[in-house]
Amino acid sequence: HRFETGTQNHEGIAGTRAAVEYLAQLSGLDASTHSRRQRVIAGLTAVKAYEKTLSARLIAGLQSIRGVKVWGITDAARLDWRVPTVSFTMDERHPRRIAEHLGERGIFVWDGNYYALSIMERLGLEQSGGMLRVGLAHYNTADEIDRLLEALADLR
């Protein structure tokens, strides 16, 4: 009793299922005793907690480097209010040059305005190249953050 206007997006359906199963697997819970919903929620909770520890390590490390300014929430008690993406500037260093320095060491970051032109203009950063942005995810490690911080410290 239904009409379809064309073939369903089978690739999208398969990809969505795979993503849900992946998130459920991250929970570490037994599928025979926990529903998929319970496992997905637990997986997302675990991801959030882990990314919060990575963010705290990165922010604290950046703040320990002379001349670095972290933009956004930096209070460890309020990290639940931010995503694990950290933007920063470094006195007397152009964001592009810092990104190139890191890239030469196999550390990939984004520099510029990230298509957020209005905020960069309002903060007075557009003329000086914007900011650097580090995006953390649940597959990053503390060692990778330490490598990034060491590479930034080399610039001083």
C-alpha positions in Angstrom: 0.0 0.0 0.0 3.0 2.3 -0.4 4.6 3.8 -3.4 8.3 4.4 -3.7 9.6 7.1 -6.0 12.8 5.1 -6.6 15.2 2.7 -5.1 15.9 3.1 -1.4 19.4 4.4 -0.3 20.7 0.9 0.5 24.2 2.2 1.1 23.0 4.8 3.5 20.9 2.2 5.4 23.9 -0.2 5.6 26.2 2.6 6.7 23.8 3.8 9.4 23.5 0.2 10.7 27.3 -0.1 10.8 27.6 3.2 12.7 25.1 2.1 15.3 26.8 -1.3 15.7 30.2 0.4 16.0 28.9 2.7 18.8 27.3 -0.2 20.5 30.5 -2.2 20.4 32.4 0.7 22.0 30.3 0.2 25.2 32.1 -3.1 25.9 28.7 -4.5 27.1 27.5 -8.0 26.3 25.0 -8.0 23.5 23.2 -11.1 25.0 22.4 -9.2 28.2 22.0 -5.6 27.0 19.8 -4.1 24.4 21.4 -2.3 21.4 20.0 0.9 22.8 21.7 0.4 26.1 24.9 -0.4 24.4 24.8 2.6 22.1 24.1 4.9 25.1 26.9 3.3 27.0 29.2 3.6 24.0 28.4 7.3 23.5 28.9 7.9 27.3 32.3 6.2 27.2 33.3 8.3 24.1 32.3 11.5 25.8 34.2 10.7 29.0 37.3 9.7 27.1 37.2 12.8 24.9 36.8 14.9 28.0 40.0 13.6 29.4 41.8 14.2 26.1 40.4 17.8 26.0 41.5 18.5 29.6 45.1 17.2 28.8 45.3 19.3 25.6 43.9 22.5 27.1 46.2 22.2 30.2 49.2 21.5 28.0 48.4 24.4 25.7 48.0 26.8 28.6 51.4 25.8 29.9 53.1 27.0 26.7 54.1 30.7 26.9 52.2 32.8 24.4 49.4 30.4 23.7 45.8 31.5 24.1 43.0 28.9 24.1 39.7 30.2 22.8 36.5 29.0 24.4 35.8 27.2 27.6 39.0 26.2 29.5 37.7 25.6 33.0 38.1 21.9 33.7 34.9 21.9 35.7 32.9 23.1 32.6 34.4 20.8 29.9 31.0 19.1 29.5 29.9 22.4 27.8 32.4 22.1 25.0 33.2 19.7 22.2 36.7 18.1 22.0 37.7 20.6 19.3 40.2 23.2 20.6 41.1 26.5 18.9 44.1 28.5 19.9 46.5 31.2 18.8 50.2 31.7 19.6 51.7 35.1 20.1 53.8 36.3 17.2 53.2 33.2 15.2 51.0 33.1 12.1 48.5 30.1 12.3 49.5 28.9 8.8 53.2 28.7 9.8 52.3 26.8 13.0 50.1 24.4 10.9 53.0 23.8 8.5 55.4 23.2 11.3 53.1 20.6 12.8 52.3 19.1 9.4 56.1 18.5 8.8 55.9 16.4 12.0 52.9 14.4 10.9 50.4 16.3 13.1 47.5 17.7 11.1 45.5 20.7 12.3 43.4 23.3 10.6 44.3 26.9 10.4 42.3 30.0 9.3 38.7 31.0 10.0 37.0 27.6 9.4 34.3 29.4 7.5 33.4 31.4 10.7 34.4 34.7 9.2 32.1 36.8 11.3 33.5 35.6 14.6 37.1 35.9 13.5 36.4 39.4 12.4 34.7 40.2 15.7 37.6 38.7 17.7 40.0 40.7 15.5 41.8 37.6 14.3 40.9 37.5 10.6 43.7 39.9 9.7 46.3 37.8 11.5 45.3 34.5 9.9 42.6 33.3 12.3 43.3 30.4 14.7 44.6 26.9 14.8 42.0 24.1 15.5 42.8 20.7 16.9 39.9 18.2 16.6 40.1 15.3 19.0 38.1 12.1 18.7 37.8 8.9 20.7 40.5 7.2 18.6 43.2 9.8 19.6 45.6 9.0 22.3 47.3 10.9 25.1 50.6 10.2 23.4 49.4 12.1 20.3 48.5 15.1 22.4 51.9 15.0 24.0 53.6 14.9 20.5 51.5 17.9 19.5 52.5 19.8 22.7 56.2 19.0 22.2 56.1 20.2 18.6 54.5 23.5 19.7 57.0 23.9 22.5 59.8 23.5 19.8 58.5 26.8 18.3 59.5 28.7 21.5 
